[in-house]
Amino acid sequence: MTDALRKKMGTAAVKAAEHIKYEGAGTIEFLVDKHRNFYFMEMNTRIQVEHPITEQVIDFDLIREQILVAAGVPISGKNYLPQLHSIECRINAEDPFNDFRPSPGRITTLHAPGGHGVRLDTHVYAGYSIPPNYDSMIAKLITTAQTREEAINKMKRALDEFVIEGIKTTIPFHRQLMDHPDYLAGNYTTKFMEDFVIQKPNEA
């Protein structure tokens, strides 16, 4: 995506929010076609799962801003432009080798990755029991760097360090995704997962 296209979408999003006099955290989503035309898809009037990406690339605390707005403090109104590259992997309690079937249960071992540019948002710990009643996401792993290539390489290392035992997780899926040629080249669409084949460990 070009900077010019990103700027046009940003301008359209701001106009939409101003038109409905919206206050608070919200995300306007667009779909972009192969001709680089963009179309309004939806607006989520809340903090989204992907909000750490925005926080990382502009160095801004969206949750703090949301709380201040709710307390009656006017939003700053300043536009922030991305200065870095960031990637987020949703770590779910699911079996990627079995149609992403939910995998509730007790986490017996947990080793979290770390280091510069590695962020982990989670509530789980060794001994934590994942119930079957709710969303299967148990962590968000985010890496940030000067370039997309560096962010991907950092994510590979972070995924290799991330150990969760006792349940199945999507960590192996994300690790294979980070090596996929089309993903590395940025050549993917909303249909990408229809053709993505996850290799089982004994098939690799």
C-alpha positions as MATLAB code, in Angstrom:
seq = 'MTDALRKKMGTAAVKAAEHIKYEGAGTIEFLVDKHRNFYFMEMNTRIQVEHPITEQVIDFDLIREQILVAAGVPISGKNYLPQLHSIECRINAEDPFNDFRPSPGRITTLHAPGGHGVRLDTHVYAGYSIPPNYDSMIAKLITTAQTREEAINKMKRALDEFVIEGIKTTIPFHRQLMDHPDYLAGNYTTKFMEDFVIQKPNEA';
ca = [
       0.000    0.000    0.000;
       1.376    3.399   -0.951;
       1.651    6.332    1.429;
      -0.683    8.309   -0.852;
      -3.397    5.644   -0.651;
      -2.995    5.359    3.100;
      -3.367    9.130    3.419;
      -6.535    9.134    1.265;
      -8.107    6.410    3.405;
      -7.133    8.268    6.573;
      -8.735   11.450    5.302;
     -11.925    9.570    4.380;
     -12.038    7.933    7.823;
     -11.674   11.278    9.614;
     -14.429   12.834    7.481;
     -16.764    9.933    8.270;
     -16.155   10.242   12.021;
     -16.616   14.028   11.898;
     -19.841   13.704    9.906;
     -21.500   11.544   12.565;
     -19.900   13.614   15.386;
     -18.261   10.489   16.767;
     -16.277   10.694   20.022;
     -14.089    7.968   21.505;
     -11.982    5.145   20.160;
     -13.092    3.680   16.863;
     -11.771    2.059   13.717;
     -13.049    2.536   10.187;
     -12.156   -0.364    7.895;
     -11.798   -0.328    4.135;
     -11.310   -2.986    1.466;
      -8.807   -2.256   -1.310;
      -9.124   -3.867   -4.756;
      -6.367   -4.732   -7.221;
      -6.728   -1.313   -8.858;
      -6.064    0.399   -5.523;
      -9.651    1.610   -5.189;
     -10.901    1.469   -1.616;
     -14.383    0.870   -0.260;
     -15.918    1.407    3.164;
     -16.507   -1.904    4.936;
     -17.454   -1.120    8.539;
     -16.767    0.946   11.610;
     -15.970   -0.672   14.943;
     -16.904    1.729   17.725;
     -14.444    0.302   20.223;
     -10.826   -0.603   20.825;
      -9.928   -3.414   18.443;
      -7.783   -6.503   18.900;
      -5.237   -4.933   16.546;
      -4.871   -1.700   18.534;
      -1.296   -2.553   19.683;
      -0.178   -2.199   16.054;
      -1.338    1.419   15.987;
       0.160    2.087   19.406;
       3.530    0.686   18.350;
       3.906    2.460   14.999;
       2.932    5.900   16.333;
       4.107    5.506   19.968;
       0.747    6.452   21.446;
      -1.396    4.960   24.226;
      -4.884    4.491   22.745;
      -6.335    3.000   25.927;
      -5.270    6.052   27.938;
      -6.827    8.320   25.309;
     -10.090    6.351   25.415;
     -10.259    6.676   29.209;
      -9.579   10.420   29.044;
     -12.340   10.914   26.444;
     -14.762    8.945   28.629;
     -13.808   11.236   31.528;
     -14.728   14.285   29.478;
     -11.224   15.350   28.453;
     -11.281   16.546   24.810;
      -9.277   14.408   22.389;
      -6.070   16.044   21.167;
      -7.141   15.983   17.521;
      -3.582   15.524   16.335;
      -2.934   13.211   13.391;
      -0.168   10.683   13.887;
       1.646    9.084   10.971;
       3.240    5.610   11.201;
       6.990    5.805   11.754;
       7.730    2.088   12.189;
       6.605   -1.347   10.997;
       4.681   -3.663   13.300;
       3.173   -7.165   13.053;
       0.683   -8.838   15.379;
       0.064  -12.578   15.695;
      -3.028  -13.710   17.559;
      -2.116  -16.724   19.649;
      -5.263  -18.824   20.029;
      -5.891  -21.996   21.999;
      -6.638  -23.887   18.784;
      -5.142  -26.831   16.918;
      -3.908  -25.529   13.522;
      -3.380  -29.109   12.314;
      -7.009  -30.049   13.016;
      -9.086  -27.314   11.321;
      -8.229  -24.868   14.128;
     -10.385  -26.805   16.562;
     -10.528  -25.118   20.020;
      -8.103  -26.557   22.557;
      -9.219  -25.616   26.072;
      -7.349  -27.049   29.035;
      -4.557  -26.352   31.494;
      -1.333  -24.672   30.468;
       1.463  -26.700   32.024;
       4.437  -24.668   30.757;
       4.712  -21.118   29.506;
       7.845  -19.298   28.372;
       7.270  -15.818   26.975;
       9.510  -14.234   24.336;
      11.126  -10.884   25.009;
      13.674   -8.382   23.842;
      13.701   -5.015   22.114;
      10.669   -4.505   19.890;
       8.782   -7.530   21.260;
       5.455   -6.961   23.018;
       3.232   -9.640   24.524;
      -0.304   -8.842   25.672;
      -1.763  -11.779   27.588;
      -3.530  -12.866   30.753;
      -2.384  -16.499   30.890;
       0.349  -18.158   32.937;
       1.666  -21.628   33.715;
      -1.140  -23.403   35.577;
      -3.888  -21.315   33.996;
      -6.921  -23.287   32.808;
      -8.466  -22.101   29.549;
     -12.269  -22.516   29.654;
     -14.222  -23.684   26.597;
     -16.869  -20.971   26.936;
     -15.166  -17.919   25.494;
     -13.054  -16.611   22.613;
     -10.006  -18.840   22.149;
      -7.469  -15.994   21.906;
      -5.012  -16.189   24.792;
      -2.267  -13.773   23.714;
      -1.231  -11.153   21.200;
       2.406  -11.197   20.109;
       3.598   -7.976   18.500;
       6.979   -7.138   16.995;
       8.092   -3.695   15.873;
      11.093   -2.597   13.820;
      12.362   -0.022   11.326;
      11.331   -2.119    8.306;
       8.768   -4.819    7.538;
      11.547   -7.325    6.874;
      13.093   -6.652   10.284;
       9.677   -6.946   11.969;
       9.109  -10.326   10.281;
      12.540  -11.623   11.293;
      11.924  -10.443   14.841;
       8.543  -12.227   14.817;
      10.188  -15.472   13.674;
      12.575  -15.327   16.596;
       9.811  -14.417   19.059;
       7.601  -17.292   17.863;
      10.539  -19.704   18.191;
      11.013  -18.546   21.793;
       7.314  -18.712   22.681;
       6.597  -22.008   24.452;
       3.105  -23.022   25.578;
       2.572  -26.635   26.625;
      -0.481  -28.536   27.809;
      -2.724  -27.237   25.029;
      -2.559  -26.737   21.281;
      -1.924  -23.201   19.996;
      -1.625  -21.358   16.710;
       2.087  -20.660   17.228;
       3.154  -23.292   14.602;
       0.742  -21.781   12.073;
       2.155  -18.288   12.528;
       5.721  -19.597   12.327;
       5.015  -21.241    8.955;
       3.230  -18.111    7.760;
       6.365  -16.041    8.435;
       8.233  -18.186    5.871;
       5.557  -18.182    3.160;
       6.906  -16.558   -0.059;
       3.672  -14.692   -0.828;
       3.448  -13.310    2.692;
       7.073  -12.208    2.600;
       6.492  -10.515   -0.755;
       3.298   -8.827    0.449;
       1.413  -10.683   -2.276;
      -1.788  -11.744   -0.540;
      -5.500  -10.972   -0.425;
      -8.515  -11.876    1.727;
      -8.506  -15.274   -0.035;
      -4.959  -16.107    1.108;
      -5.978  -18.684    3.723;
      -8.068  -20.659    1.212;
      -4.858  -21.917   -0.400;
      -2.529  -21.910    2.606;
      -1.497  -25.464    3.530;
      -0.178  -25.966    7.047;
       2.569  -28.575    7.169;
       2.482  -30.972   10.097;
       5.852  -31.376   11.858;
       6.499  -34.815   10.380;
       5.706  -33.486    6.884;
       8.067  -30.528    7.016;
];
